[in-house]
Amino acid sequence: MSLTISDFSLLMLVFFIVATLYSSVGFGGGSSYLAILALIFTGFFVIRSTALVCNLVVVTSSCYLFLKKGHLNLKRFLPFLLTSIPMAFLGAIFRLGESIFFILLGTTLIFSSLALILQTRKLKTNYKSLKYPKYLPYFIGAFIGLLSGLVGIGGGIFLAPILNQLKWDKPIVIAALASVFILSNSIAGITGLIISGTFEVFWPEIIGLLIAVLAGGQIGVRLSLNKISAKGIRLLTAFLVLFVGVRVLLNNGLQINLFS
């Protein structure tokens, strides 16, 4: 990597901020890591691998804290994981062309940001969950797992808005599920990349980024658990995701350099 010490320090700071924002709403930050790294690297194998590893670090600590607080119901979460893990693995093995990869990533991020904005508008303290057919989590997990594996993120940013829109459970429980979902799919995605021979990270600089996202993730998940400005943080994250999605779609996917 050809960054100066000052530029790399700035990159660590940006990753720290992203990890703090995303983990505060149950996400890992993979979508923004991808967009940020796309400014630096030309090979998207490095971009996907680095984003997944950073995701893994952020949500591992988040899962522990959610479990400690009693928000993780692994039995109820299992249907989502049973289908998402193998599909994320298959998606990671499949080799997309670079332009198709960024078009798919940008498009899905734009739709996810709009869903998150809509979800934030309807966010309530008194939350009454609805009942759905038992097969629905399997279908949702499979679809989002495949999409996550293809684009190289954990999928929580797709899962959480859908479940909040469906009123599947309380927002804090959905955030906990999103963390477990991201953890499982990130491991499956990394495994798929390793097997397909496309797992690449920049060493040893990646250690600095992992330290940054670990620190940010610790702060963010505690904000979530303490319900500090939950609505405002969600809205800020939604607009961040929207900007990232538009930029990735135009600059990297369609080669229209409006944000360069």
BAFI-3210 file (N, C-alpha, C; in Angstrom, 3 decimals, decimal comma, padded with zeros to 6 digits):
// residues 260
n [1|2|3|4|5|6|7|8|9|10|11|12|13|14|15|16|17|18|19|20|21|22|23|24|25|26|27|28|29|30|31|32|33|34|35|36|37|38|39|40|41|42|43|44|45|46|47|48|49|50|51|52|53|54|55|56|57|58|59|60|61|62|63|64|65|66|67|68|69|70|71|72|73|74|75|76|77|78|79|80|81|82|83|84|85|86|87|88|89|90|91|92|93|94|95|96|97|98|99|100|101|102|103|104|105|106|107|108|109|110|111|112|113|114|115|116|117|118|119|120|121|122|123|124|125|126|127|128|129|130|131|132|133|134|135|136|137|138|139|140|141|142|143|144|145|146|147|148|149|150|151|152|153|154|155|156|157|158|159|160|161|162|163|164|165|166|167|168|169|170|171|172|173|174|175|176|177|178|179|180|181|182|183|184|185|186|187|188|189|190|191|192|193|194|195|196|197|198|199|200|201|202|203|204|205|206|207|208|209|210|211|212|213|214|215|216|217|218|219|220|221|222|223|224|225|226|227|228|229|230|231|232|233|234|235|236|237|238|239|240|241|242|243|244|245|246|247|248|249|250|251|252|253|254|255|256|257|258|259|260]
n.u [000,851|000,563|000,373|001,018|002,191|000,590|-001,676|-002,545|-003,123|-005,298|-007,056|-007,433|-008,781|-011,151|-012,212|-012,599|-014,648|-016,701|-017,091|-018,010|-020,465|-021,934|-021,949|-023,480|-026,049|-026,261|-024,806|-021,940|-020,394|-019,384|-020,263|-019,531|-016,783|-016,058|-016,577|-014,827|-012,328|-012,331|-011,489|-008,809|-007,626|-007,240|-007,804|-010,549|-010,661|-009,005|-010,392|-012,925|-012,098|-010,784|-012,868|-014,639|-013,106|-012,773|-015,473|-015,931|-014,365|-015,623|-018,305|-017,975|-017,282|-019,576|-021,590|-020,933|-021,461|-024,210|-025,143|-024,416|-026,103|-028,508|-029,952|-029,681|-031,221|-030,521|-031,790|-034,108|-032,948|-031,748|-033,073|-032,653|-029,879|-029,274|-029,846|-028,620|-025,842|-024,700|-025,466|-024,160|-021,559|-021,551|-022,070|-019,735|-017,834|-018,557|-017,472|-017,718|-017,720|-015,781|-017,123|-019,814|-019,945|-019,661|-021,876|-023,970|-023,455|-023,678|-026,374|-027,863|-027,148|-028,254|-031,036|-031,169|-030,505|-032,664|-034,695|-033,872|-034,131|-036,916|-037,622|-036,578|-038,206|-040,480|-039,803|-040,446|-040,853|-042,560|-043,019|-044,640|-044,448|-045,029|-046,527|-045,293|-045,217|-043,446|-041,588|-040,648|-038,262|-036,263|-036,311|-035,755|-033,202|-031,709|-031,841|-030,690|-028,257|-027,005|-026,796|-025,152|-022,786|-022,031|-021,445|-019,694|-020,188|-021,605|-024,387|-026,201|-027,086|-028,953|-030,742|-031,734|-033,376|-035,486|-036,597|-037,317|-039,226|-041,125|-041,841|-040,757|-039,538|-038,453|-036,452|-033,852|-033,473|-033,510|-031,238|-029,335|-029,673|-028,879|-026,157|-025,233|-025,917|-024,287|-021,779|-021,789|-022,173|-019,965|-017,832|-018,466|-018,264|-015,542|-014,360|-015,276|-013,949|-011,287|-011,188|-011,780|-009,541|-009,334|-008,931|-007,480|-005,437|-003,951|-000,901|001,425|-000,396|-003,144|-003,590|-003,634|-006,060|-007,843|-007,552|-008,612|-011,328|-012,154|-012,045|-013,898|-016,192|-016,636|-017,381|-019,655|-021,548|-022,116|-023,384|-025,695|-026,792|-027,295|-029,173|-028,714|-029,523|-030,748|-032,490|-031,487|-028,880|-029,421|-030,604|-028,510|-026,710|-028,181|-028,206|-025,499|-025,049|-026,623|-025,243|-022,823|-023,729|-024,700|-022,344|-020,645|-022,104|-022,156|-019,412|-017,703|-019,169|-020,642|-018,804|-018,991|-017,767|-018,705|-018,176|-015,508]
n.v [-001,191|002,233|004,504|007,486|008,028|009,935|009,970|007,346|007,353|009,076|007,465|005,400|006,841|007,504|004,930|004,244|006,059|005,236|002,587|003,124|004,495|002,592|000,242|001,124|000,836|-001,825|-002,814|-003,783|-002,160|-002,772|-001,934|000,781|000,552|-000,794|001,158|003,220|001,949|001,494|003,850|003,739|001,271|-000,726|-003,366|-005,369|-007,657|-007,350|-005,279|-006,444|-008,526|-007,165|-005,561|-007,514|-008,727|-006,575|-006,172|-008,543|-008,211|-006,000|-006,879|-009,161|-008,429|-006,959|-008,910|-010,348|-008,467|-007,991|-010,550|-010,733|-008,839|-010,062|-010,013|-011,722|-014,268|-017,175|-019,480|-018,536|-016,993|-018,842|-019,941|-017,900|-018,002|-020,602|-020,760|-018,506|-018,677|-020,867|-019,784|-017,314|-018,221|-019,500|-017,281|-015,794|-017,404|-017,275|-015,606|-012,357|-009,914|-006,884|-004,373|-005,189|-006,095|-003,667|-002,231|-003,836|-003,710|-000,892|-000,399|-002,027|-000,877|001,677|001,119|-000,065|002,061|003,797|002,206|002,117|004,787|005,075|003,231|004,494|006,712|005,515|004,512|003,536|003,836|002,205|-000,871|-003,223|-006,460|-008,447|-011,525|-014,067|-016,476|-019,541|-020,281|-017,972|-016,620|-018,346|-017,964|-015,211|-015,156|-016,747|-015,271|-012,741|-013,644|-014,728|-012,397|-010,890|-012,406|-012,115|-009,358|-008,862|-008,107|-008,238|-008,294|-007,353|-004,766|-005,008|-006,796|-005,714|-003,317|-004,573|-006,357|-004,561|-003,107|-005,079|-005,354|-007,363|-007,776|-006,111|-003,139|-003,329|-006,061|-006,827|-005,480|-006,954|-009,454|-008,722|-008,298|-010,909|-012,151|-010,786|-011,532|-014,355|-014,526|-013,102|-014,729|-016,985|-015,809|-015,020|-017,534|-018,610|-016,896|-017,555|-020,256|-019,983|-018,700|-015,937|-014,326|-011,563|-009,364|-006,288|-006,353|-005,383|-003,418|-003,669|-004,313|-001,921|-000,831|-002,719|-002,374|000,194|-000,162|-001,955|-000,455|001,581|000,020|-000,960|001,358|002,146|000,004|000,152|002,608|001,885|-000,055|001,510|003,159|005,737|008,556|007,048|007,241|009,470|008,599|006,409|007,724|009,347|007,336|006,161|008,168|008,308|005,751|006,020|008,016|006,655|004,475|005,729|006,896|004,658|003,278|005,140|006,108|003,763|001,645|002,520|004,155|006,959|009,837|011,671|012,253|012,487]
n.w [000,000|-000,852|000,830|002,705|006,092|007,384|005,731|006,036|008,745|008,719|007,285|009,142|011,109|009,771|009,366|012,042|012,768|011,032|011,947|014,521|014,050|012,503|014,108|016,183|015,362|014,994|012,840|010,769|009,153|006,684|004,116|003,830|004,279|001,962|-000,024|000,751|000,565|-002,123|-003,169|-002,879|-003,628|-006,592|-007,162|-006,606|-005,111|-002,905|-001,724|-001,056|000,677|002,789|003,796|004,758|006,786|008,548|009,195|010,611|012,914|014,153|014,688|016,220|018,866|019,351|019,299|021,594|023,630|023,220|023,802|026,466|027,578|027,267|024,863|022,767|021,195|020,332|019,415|018,191|016,232|014,610|012,198|010,242|010,008|009,174|006,459|005,394|005,790|004,139|001,639|001,582|001,494|-001,032|-002,639|-002,252|-003,457|-006,117|-009,002|-009,766|-012,410|-012,272|-012,729|-012,676|-010,075|-008,563|-009,486|-008,563|-005,803|-005,293|-006,039|-004,277|-001,843|-002,041|-002,072|000,447|002,143|001,752|002,766|005,406|006,166|005,976|007,927|010,190|010,451|011,356|013,770|017,062|020,612|022,164|021,198|019,254|018,301|015,320|014,129|011,940|009,173|009,793|007,867|006,668|007,755|006,767|003,989|003,809|004,997|003,169|000,746|001,423|002,374|000,052|-001,516|000,156|000,157|-002,513|-002,788|-000,721|001,984|005,334|005,482|007,355|007,033|005,085|006,208|008,708|008,119|006,721|008,632|010,634|009,263|008,927|011,522|013,152|015,621|018,666|018,133|019,335|019,601|016,944|016,092|017,492|016,252|013,673|014,091|014,744|012,366|010,530|011,551|011,121|008,316|007,419|008,202|006,636|004,103|004,006|004,162|001,735|-000,064|000,492|-000,299|-003,005|-003,831|-003,805|-001,639|-000,339|001,448|002,594|004,095|006,641|007,236|007,583|010,217|011,645|010,753|011,748|014,496|014,691|013,891|015,807|018,173|017,517|017,137|019,719|021,087|019,620|019,883|022,555|022,686|021,358|023,090|025,294|024,314|023,228|021,529|019,439|017,188|015,788|015,190|013,557|011,370|010,477|009,760|007,697|005,697|005,219|004,144|001,848|000,394|000,004|-001,528|-003,901|-004,799|-005,214|-007,181|-009,355|-009,706|-009,505|-010,619|-012,979|-014,077|-014,011|-013,068|-010,786|-008,176|-007,785]
ca.u [000,000|001,438|-000,103|001,920|001,761|-000,516|-002,862|-003,028|-003,724|-006,620|-007,864|-007,798|-009,789|-012,406|-012,712|-013,071|-015,937|-017,669|-017,382|-018,820|-021,817|-022,622|-022,170|-024,507|-027,352|-026,183|-024,137|-020,490|-019,753|-018,756|-020,632|-018,696|-015,392|-015,888|-016,517|-013,602|-011,187|-012,382|-010,746|-007,379|-007,177|-007,870|-008,258|-011,654|-010,447|-008,473|-011,464|-013,898|-011,483|-010,534|-014,159|-015,181|-012,311|-013,153|-016,811|-015,806|-013,830|-016,618|-019,507|-017,642|-017,442|-020,982|-022,352|-020,642|-022,169|-025,644|-025,384|-024,274|-027,282|-029,694|-030,717|-029,433|-032,004|-029,911|-032,762|-034,987|-032,146|-031,186|-033,582|-031,970|-028,486|-029,171|-029,855|-027,749|-024,424|-024,280|-025,650|-023,071|-020,382|-021,678|-021,942|-018,334|-017,087|-018,907|-016,626|-018,371|-016,884|-015,611|-018,179|-021,062|-019,835|-019,923|-023,263|-024,801|-023,236|-024,256|-027,831|-028,399|-026,940|-029,238|-032,322|-031,066|-030,531|-034,034|-035,465|-033,457|-034,751|-038,330|-037,682|-036,290|-039,389|-041,516|-039,226|-041,213|-040,379|-043,476|-042,941|-045,399|-044,017|-046,056|-046,221|-045,172|-045,013|-042,133|-040,653|-040,196|-036,849|-035,379|-036,246|-035,050|-031,792|-031,082|-031,722|-029,712|-026,965|-026,427|-026,451|-024,014|-021,599|-021,662|-020,877|-018,614|-020,537|-022,248|-025,811|-027,046|-027,666|-030,138|-031,660|-032,366|-034,524|-036,595|-037,231|-037,971|-040,421|-042,081|-042,077|-040,435|-039,276|-037,975|-035,245|-032,613|-033,357|-033,146|-029,829|-028,556|-029,715|-028,057|-024,751|-024,972|-026,047|-023,055|-020,676|-021,869|-021,976|-018,582|-016,998|-018,754|-017,719|-014,078|-014,052|-015,478|-012,867|-010,055|-011,291|-011,734|-008,244|-009,485|-008,785|-006,265|-005,420|-002,642|-000,255|000,751|-001,198|-004,512|-003,651|-004,052|-007,489|-008,576|-007,553|-009,535|-012,729|-012,447|-012,332|-015,157|-017,267|-016,894|-018,121|-020,950|-022,503|-022,525|-024,390|-026,921|-027,332|-027,759|-030,232|-028,334|-029,815|-030,894|-033,119|-030,565|-027,766|-029,944|-030,811|-027,179|-026,178|-028,934|-027,729|-024,145|-025,187|-027,147|-024,140|-021,888|-024,340|-024,714|-020,972|-020,157|-022,816|-021,741|-017,962|-017,067|-019,958|-020,972|-017,650|-019,384|-017,020|-019,298|-017,716|-014,051]
ca.v [000,000|003,380|005,657|008,058|007,791|010,850|009,513|006,110|007,741|009,598|006,306|004,742|007,679|007,331|003,585|004,314|006,759|004,355|001,473|003,645|004,763|001,380|-000,690|001,682|000,362|-003,266|-003,165|-003,907|-001,083|-003,283|-001,181|001,978|000,123|-001,097|002,397|003,942|001,225|001,618|005,056|003,504|000,072|-001,031|-004,748|-005,483|-008,797|-006,757|-004,487|-007,353|-009,263|-006,247|-005,171|-008,643|-008,908|-005,478|-006,528|-009,625|-007,662|-005,129|-007,557|-010,175|-007,810|-006,568|-010,116|-010,670|-007,533|-008,271|-011,790|-010,412|-008,073|-010,892|-009,698|-012,738|-015,497|-017,928|-020,427|-017,798|-016,476|-019,951|-020,083|-016,952|-018,390|-021,893|-020,572|-017,409|-019,063|-021,526|-018,917|-016,336|-018,955|-019,672|-015,967|-015,378|-018,214|-016,840|-014,491|-011,319|-008,906|-005,744|-003,380|-005,789|-006,105|-002,345|-001,875|-004,579|-003,148|000,441|-000,476|-002,586|000,086|002,756|000,612|-000,289|003,360|004,298|001,395|002,507|006,088|004,807|002,548|005,470|007,553|004,761|003,946|003,884|003,237|001,108|-001,668|-004,465|-007,302|-009,196|-012,928|-014,423|-017,916|-020,007|-020,433|-016,673|-016,350|-019,136|-017,306|-013,941|-015,462|-017,243|-014,184|-011,752|-014,324|-014,771|-011,031|-010,488|-013,087|-011,552|-008,012|-008,835|-007,520|-009,214|-008,380|-006,769|-003,526|-005,409|-007,533|-004,905|-002,532|-005,467|-006,862|-003,446|-002,797|-006,146|-005,371|-008,726|-007,723|-004,814|-002,720|-003,797|-007,485|-006,882|-005,080|-008,108|-010,444|-008,220|-008,535|-012,342|-012,398|-010,269|-012,383|-015,652|-014,364|-012,659|-015,935|-017,784|-015,105|-015,123|-018,927|-018,742|-016,191|-018,336|-021,456|-019,594|-018,092|-014,497|-013,615|-010,752|-008,195|-005,632|-006,689|-005,476|-002,214|-003,995|-004,365|-000,594|-000,681|-003,600|-001,704|001,333|-000,602|-002,588|000,628|002,203|-000,923|-001,017|002,568|002,157|-000,960|000,652|003,629|001,174|-000,701|002,550|003,890|007,141|009,153|005,943|007,679|010,342|007,810|005,638|008,612|009,701|006,151|005,967|009,115|007,889|004,613|006,526|008,660|005,603|003,705|006,524|007,067|003,377|002,984|006,038|006,147|002,471|000,752|003,073|004,970|008,358|010,365|012,885|012,495|012,355]
ca.w [000,000|-001,069|001,576|003,689|007,468|007,687|004,993|006,652|010,024|008,375|006,923|010,398|011,763|009,030|009,693|013,423|012,765|010,370|012,849|015,626|013,562|012,058|015,218|017,057|014,879|014,802|011,592|010,855|008,404|005,467|002,917|003,737|004,109|000,543|-000,791|001,113|000,011|-003,583|-003,510|-002,680|-004,320|-007,881|-007,135|-005,655|-004,219|-001,683|-001,136|-000,446|001,783|003,894|004,365|005,517|008,005|009,453|009,662|011,573|014,162|014,775|015,192|017,229|020,184|019,484|019,656|022,993|024,495|023,093|024,540|027,891|027,968|027,132|023,652|021,747|021,271|019,240|018,876|017,286|015,126|013,841|010,828|009,363|009,830|008,496|005,004|004,965|005,819|002,896|000,484|001,609|001,037|-002,475|-003,255|-002,204|-004,422|-007,467|-009,421|-010,550|-013,048|-011,365|-012,912|-012,191|-008,610|-008,012|-009,808|-007,624|-004,471|-005,214|-006,115|-003,035|-000,763|-002,207|-001,600|001,889|002,827|001,705|003,719|006,760|006,422|006,229|009,222|011,233|010,595|012,057|014,993|018,245|021,862|022,466|019,967|019,298|017,196|014,607|013,885|010,527|008,949|010,241|006,749|006,166|008,056|005,906|002,684|003,977|005,231|001,945|-000,233|001,869|002,456|-001,289|-001,892|000,984|-000,337|-003,814|-002,697|000,267|003,274|006,206|005,187|008,380|006,530|004,322|007,077|009,750|007,636|006,372|009,845|011,310|008,489|009,217|012,973|013,564|017,064|019,113|017,410|019,959|019,279|015,522|016,031|017,955|015,174|012,574|014,446|014,577|010,931|009,909|012,001|010,451|006,881|007,179|008,286|005,440|002,948|004,039|003,812|000,299|-000,762|000,649|-001,132|-004,423|-004,102|-004,018|-000,372|-000,368|002,326|002,621|005,369|007,951|007,487|007,972|011,680|012,087|010,486|012,670|015,801|014,586|013,862|017,096|019,120|017,124|017,386|021,162|021,459|018,954|020,434|023,865|022,405|021,011|024,289|026,205|023,596|023,133|020,229|018,491|015,946|015,075|014,683|012,431|010,238|009,992|009,086|006,458|004,693|004,883|003,242|000,578|-000,316|-000,402|-002,600|-005,137|-005,258|-005,727|-008,420|-010,433|-009,925|-009,692|-011,461|-014,293|-014,486|-014,119|-011,945|-010,253|-006,810|-007,722]
c.u [000,887|000,946|000,986|001,367|000,572|-001,801|-003,439|-003,663|-005,126|-007,565|-008,318|-008,895|-011,148|-013,027|-013,258|-014,454|-017,028|-018,072|-018,260|-020,263|-022,575|-022,911|-023,242|-025,910|-027,289|-025,497|-022,625|-019,738|-019,166|-019,054|-019,748|-017,210|-015,105|-015,715|-015,233|-012,383|-011,149|-011,659|-009,238|-006,848|-007,906|-008,418|-009,373|-011,593|-009,930|-009,569|-012,459|-013,320|-011,294|-011,833|-014,738|-014,424|-012,645|-014,544|-016,742|-015,337|-014,890|-017,739|-019,201|-017,813|-018,887|-021,833|-022,153|-021,435|-023,678|-026,020|-025,363|-025,501|-028,587|-030,548|-030,555|-030,247|-031,565|-030,884|-033,685|-034,244|-031,718|-031,751|-032,925|-030,565|-028,336|-029,147|-028,876|-026,289|-024,003|-024,437|-024,585|-021,769|-020,396|-021,505|-020,504|-017,489|-017,321|-018,111|-017,399|-017,335|-016,853|-016,740|-019,522|-021,091|-020,213|-021,340|-024,218|-024,685|-023,913|-025,771|-028,431|-028,228|-027,946|-030,596|-032,308|-031,147|-031,939|-034,927|-035,136|-034,048|-036,233|-038,517|-037,491|-037,491|-040,470|-041,037|-039,972|-040,623|-041,230|-043,652|-043,692|-045,050|-045,194|-045,588|-046,227|-044,991|-043,585|-041,115|-040,046|-038,732|-035,878|-035,208|-035,479|-033,552|-031,077|-030,834|-030,631|-028,323|-026,267|-025,957|-025,221|-022,717|-021,109|-020,939|-019,817|-018,930|-021,328|-023,746|-026,734|-027,749|-028,859|-031,197|-032,427|-033,529|-035,731|-037,336|-037,901|-039,257|-041,530|-042,505|-041,871|-040,190|-038,837|-036,692|-033,943|-032,388|-032,951|-031,686|-028,923|-028,520|-028,836|-026,579|-024,370|-024,987|-024,774|-021,866|-020,639|-021,564|-020,565|-017,627|-017,189|-018,162|-016,211|-013,639|-014,191|-014,383|-011,555|-010,064|-011,187|-010,428|-008,295|-009,402|-007,441|-006,420|-004,030|-002,068|001,059|-000,181|-002,616|-004,673|-004,132|-005,544|-008,323|-008,627|-008,570|-010,988|-013,119|-012,815|-013,670|-016,348|-017,633|-017,713|-019,538|-021,963|-022,956|-023,529|-025,734|-027,582|-027,882|-028,812|-029,942|-028,566|-029,995|-031,453|-032,179|-029,407|-028,206|-030,087|-029,476|-026,561|-026,863|-028,436|-026,290|-024,181|-025,688|-026,048|-023,154|-022,442|-024,330|-023,306|-020,414|-020,802|-022,297|-020,250|-017,380|-017,828|-020,155|-019,864|-018,050|-018,817|-017,554|-018,743|-016,204|-013,404]
c.v [001,240|004,633|006,166|007,784|008,677|010,418|008,242|006,390|008,295|008,455|005,554|005,522|007,518|005,970|003,542|004,958|005,880|003,208|001,925|003,851|003,472|000,428|-000,183|001,291|-001,121|-003,716|-003,260|-002,810|-001,501|-002,482|000,051|001,634|-000,144|000,181|003,180|003,274|001,302|002,873|004,821|002,368|-000,103|-002,449|-004,939|-006,758|-008,301|-005,992|-005,377|-008,036|-008,376|-005,850|-006,284|-008,856|-007,818|-005,713|-007,526|-009,109|-006,841|-005,938|-008,666|-009,615|-007,386|-007,755|-010,480|-009,767|-007,724|-009,533|-011,533|-009,675|-008,850|-010,634|-010,751|-014,000|-016,379|-018,923|-019,744|-017,270|-017,573|-020,080|-019,124|-017,442|-019,680|-021,754|-019,494|-017,837|-019,803|-020,646|-017,821|-016,972|-019,116|-018,342|-015,493|-016,145|-017,721|-015,592|-013,532|-010,469|-007,664|-004,730|-003,900|-005,795|-004,749|-001,853|-002,554|-004,004|-001,796|000,424|-000,983|-001,627|001,227|002,312|000,405|001,019|003,929|003,529|001,796|003,862|005,908|004,159|003,542|006,364|006,861|004,182|004,452|003,205|002,038|000,271|-002,977|-005,299|-008,064|-010,627|-013,215|-015,933|-018,332|-020,128|-019,108|-016,376|-017,128|-018,466|-015,988|-014,181|-015,902|-016,120|-013,189|-012,376|-014,369|-013,393|-010,554|-011,122|-012,510|-010,216|-007,873|-008,078|-008,550|-009,343|-007,781|-005,511|-003,789|-006,009|-006,624|-004,050|-003,391|-005,916|-005,751|-003,043|-003,821|-006,179|-006,776|-008,804|-006,309|-004,443|-003,245|-005,276|-007,659|-006,478|-006,225|-009,192|-010,011|-008,469|-010,004|-012,720|-011,971|-011,139|-013,690|-015,528|-013,891|-013,842|-016,804|-017,145|-015,196|-016,534|-019,154|-018,067|-016,973|-019,545|-021,112|-018,908|-016,597|-013,701|-012,891|-009,573|-007,576|-005,782|-005,946|-004,294|-002,509|-004,054|-003,020|-000,372|-001,530|-003,000|-000,561|000,880|-001,319|-001,534|001,287|001,306|-001,017|000,193|002,528|001,219|-000,536|001,803|002,977|000,580|000,313|003,458|005,381|007,628|008,107|006,398|008,545|009,576|006,980|006,511|009,032|008,550|005,927|006,899|008,810|006,735|005,058|007,178|007,631|004,825|004,437|006,664|005,794|003,056|003,832|005,936|004,794|001,562|001,261|003,966|006,410|009,075|011,721|013,250|012,361|013,678]
c.w [000,000|-000,354|002,516|005,091|007,816|006,985|005,610|008,010|009,800|008,008|008,171|011,121|011,093|009,340|011,124|013,490|012,145|011,292|014,006|015,203|013,254|013,213|016,165|016,610|014,499|013,540|011,797|010,132|007,079|004,222|002,743|003,635|002,628|-000,275|-000,514|000,478|-001,514|-004,065|-003,535|-003,535|-005,648|-007,899|-006,130|-004,834|-002,864|-000,956|-000,395|000,789|003,009|004,583|005,224|006,830|009,023|010,032|010,809|012,929|014,890|015,430|016,188|018,635|020,414|019,918|021,116|023,937|024,416|023,863|026,038|028,421|027,782|025,903|022,558|022,036|020,105|018,611|017,875|016,072|014,156|012,427|009,827|009,013|009,021|006,982|004,550|004,880|004,549|001,663|000,421|001,117|-000,484|-003,206|-003,297|-003,215|-005,846|-007,836|-010,313|-011,267|-012,180|-011,508|-012,411|-010,672|-008,023|-008,339|-008,829|-006,226|-004,334|-005,192|-004,820|-001,866|-000,839|-001,686|-000,085|002,664|002,855|002,678|005,151|007,138|006,756|007,593|010,364|011,492|011,426|013,382|016,224|019,475|022,243|021,207|020,154|018,070|016,602|014,379|012,381|010,386|009,296|009,110|006,293|006,509|007,173|004,542|002,771|004,162|003,975|000,952|000,172|001,991|001,110|-001,723|-001,128|000,496|-001,646|-003,679|-001,613|001,534|004,078|006,019|006,228|007,910|005,626|005,240|008,029|009,235|007,287|007,621|010,642|010,593|008,760|010,684|013,541|015,066|017,423|018,370|018,006|019,667|017,823|015,334|016,466|016,884|014,011|012,841|014,264|013,106|010,199|010,273|011,216|008,957|006,538|007,230|007,046|004,201|002,874|003,650|002,313|-000,504|-000,681|-000,272|-002,618|-004,804|-004,324|-002,712|-000,375|000,587|002,264|004,024|005,488|008,248|007,966|009,492|012,234|011,885|011,436|014,069|015,800|014,642|015,156|018,123|018,796|017,397|018,848|021,624|020,893|019,562|021,826|023,734|022,114|022,252|025,283|025,576|023,537|021,702|019,142|017,151|015,117|014,467|013,475|011,189|009,630|009,222|007,748|005,362|004,274|003,885|001,873|-000,247|-000,850|-001,588|-003,926|-005,697|-005,888|-007,077|-009,576|-010,737|-010,299|-010,639|-012,867|-014,847|-014,801|-012,889|-011,486|-008,888|-006,703|-007,353]
res [m|s|l|t|i|s|d|f|s|l|l|m|l|v|f|f|i|v|a|t|l|y|s|s|v|g|f|g|g|g|s|s|y|l|a|i|l|a|l|i|f|t|g|f|f|v|i|r|s|t|a|l|v|c|n|l|v|v|v|t|s|s|c|y|l|f|l|k|k|g|h|l|n|l|k|r|f|l|p|f|l|l|t|s|i|p|m|a|f|l|g|a|i|f|r|l|g|e|s|i|f|f|i|l|l|g|t|t|l|i|f|s|s|l|a|l|i|l|q|t|r|k|l|k|t|n|y|k|s|l|k|y|p|k|y|l|p|y|f|i|g|a|f|i|g|l|l|s|g|l|v|g|i|g|g|g|i|f|l|a|p|i|l|n|q|l|k|w|d|k|p|i|v|i|a|a|l|a|s|v|f|i|l|s|n|s|i|a|g|i|t|g|l|i|i|s|g|t|f|e|v|f|w|p|e|i|i|g|l|l|i|a|v|l|a|g|g|q|i|g|v|r|l|s|l|n|k|i|s|a|k|g|i|r|l|l|t|a|f|l|v|l|f|v|g|v|r|v|l|l|n|n|g|l|q|i|n|l|f|s]
***
